[in-house]
């Protein structure tokens, strides 16, 4: 695996499985050769679901998430967008406001082919209306020699797997304390993307020997030295 700073602001290019993969600080992955963008774990409607239960959480998280996608798509050409599972959070959050916001976003990107690889939350949420213009596939999709799925353990043994589900993050410790940052987690045979959604939790990962972590502070992707990643 090789690394180099990308021409895209704050991004880092990784060459893995013969593919150039541009890791974006906005928690997305771009494949230049295919003009394809990948995100995972968007969880639209999650904040609305929490508010319906009486939990005081921020509003406008759906709008903020879609606006971040707008900015990414304005920065590089993309013909296709794959969502690696959990575009939606649950049925309770799939209200008119979320559907309207998603439909308006699709109208702004009519030429973009959007494919959702259904995740566990998507299955609970139910199907999107046709006007949202999103193709849905169950379990997995294939792009060249890449296997695209939601849960990392459902990968294909003969193809490099890109997945989500875990919401990986890494805790950095220093003299001034600790900070936990979302990360791209490259493992033997595949990689796990950080959660893209504006209102999602994260899971602190403990990398195994040989794993590589790439942390994002929303402005720059930082390659974590392996000697640091071994001290979780």
N, C-alpha and C positions, 0 to 999 in steps of 0.2 A: 504494500500500500504506500502510495506517495501523496504528499501534501504540498499545496502551494496557495498563496494568497490569490483570491479571485479578483477579476476586474470589477465585480459587483461590490459596492461599498460594504465593508465589514464581513464579507463572505469568505469561505475557505473551500478550495477545491480538493477533493479526495479522488484518487483513482483506485477503484476497488472492483474486482471481478471484471476487469477490462473496460469499465465504464467510468467516465468522468462524472462525478457527483458534486454539485455545488451546494454546500451547506449554508443556508441563509440565516442570518441572526434573528429573523422573524419566526424561526422554528419551522422552516419548510426546507424541502430538498428539491433542487432543480437539476434535470438531466438535459444538458445542452444538445447532445446529439439527437435527442427525440423531441426537443422543445416541449418538455413535459414537466409539470410541477406536481409535487407530492406533499400532502399534509396528512396528519393523523389526529384523531381525537379532538374534533372541533366542539362537540357537545353543545350545539345550538339549543336554546331553550332551557338550559340547566338553571340559570338564575331565576327564570320565571317559575320553574317547578319549586324551587326553594321558597320563593316569595309566596306561592300558593299555600305552602305549609306554615306560613307565618314567620319564616326566617328572614331577617332584614339583610338582604344582600344587594349589591349594586344593580342599577338598571342600565340599560343600553349596552349590555355586554355583547349581544348579537350584532348590533350595529358596529361596535368597535372591532369585532372579529372580522366581519365582512369588509370593513374599511381597510384593515391590514392586508387582506387578500387583494383588494383593489391596488394598493400601493406596490405590492409585489409584482402583480401582473403588468403594472405600468413600467416596471424596471427591466423586464426582459421578455422576449417573445415566448408565448406559450400557446401551443395548439390544443393541449390536453391537460386536464387536472384530474389526478387520482386522489380520492379521499380514502385513506387506509383505515376505514372503520370509524364508527361513532361520530358521524356527522350530526346526529341528533342525540339528545340525552334520554328523553322518555316521552311517553304519550302525553303526560300532563303539561309538558312544556311546549308541545307542538300546537300552539294556539295560532290565531289569525295573524298576530303581529309578527311571529317568527316566519310563517309561510309568506306573508306579504313582503317581508324584508328579503327573504331568500329569492322570491320571484323577481323583485326589483333588481337584485344583484345579477341574476341570470340575464335579465334584459340588457344590462350594461355590458355583458360579455357573451353576446349571442353566438359568436363564432367559436367559442371555447367548448370543446367536448369535455363534459364533466362526468366522471365515473365514480360511483360509490361502491367500494368493496364492503359489503354489509358487515357491521360489527355487532357485538352482543347488545349494546344499547339501541342500535338501529332496529334490531329484531323486536325489542320490547316496545319501541316507539310506534312501529307500524309504517306503512308506506306513505311516501310523499305524494302530494297531488301531481298530476302530469304537467301542470303548468310550471312547476319548478324546473323542468327540463334537465333532470339528472337521471342518467342510466344507472341501474343498480345491478350488481352481480353478487351472487352468493359465494362465500368462502374465499375466493382468490381470483386474481387476474394475472396475465402474463404480458410482459413488455420486453421484447427481445429475449435475453437470457435471464431476466429478472423475474422473481416470483413475488407478487404483491398480495399481501394478506393483512388481516387485522392482528391476530394473535401470533407472536413470534414462533411458538412451538408448533404451529401448523404449516411450517415451511416445507418446501420441496427439497429433498436431499441432494438433487442434482443441479439446483439453481440457487443463486444468491438471493436471499429473502430480504425484502423491505417490509417492515411491519410497524405497528403502533401498540396500543393497548396498555403498555406498562407505564406511560407518562414518566420516563426516566429523568432523574435529576442527580446531581452529585454535590455533596457537602464539602466545601473547601474550608480548611481550618488554618488560621494564621494568628499572629500575635495580637491582632485587633479583634479577634473573635472568629465567628464562622458565618459563612454565607452559602446558601443552597441555590444552585442554578440549574435550569433545564439543560439537557444534553442530548446529543446524538450518540448512541451507544453501538459501536461497531464490534461485533463478535465473530467468532468463527462461523462462516457461512451466511452471514447476514448482518443487518443493522436495524435498530429500533429508533424511530423518530420521536422527538419530544412532542408533548401534547400541544396542539396549535391553538385551542380555544382560549378565549380571554378569561373564562371563569372555570378553571379546572385545577384539580389538585395534582400532586406529583408524588412519585415514589423514589426514595433514595436508593440508588443501585450500588452494589459492591462488585466492581469489575473483576473478572478472573484474569490470571496471567495471560498476556497476549491481547486482551481487549484494548480498544482505544476509545477514549471519550473526548467529545468535542463540545465544550460548554458555550452557551450563548448568554450574554447579558442584554440582549435585545438590540445591541448596536454592533457587536463584533463576535465572531465565532473564534474561540480560543482552543487550540489543541492542548489537552492536558498531558504533561510529561508522564511517561509510564511509571517513573519512580514515585510520582505523586499519586497516581491512580491506584497504586497498590496499597496506599494507606487510606482506607475509606473512613 
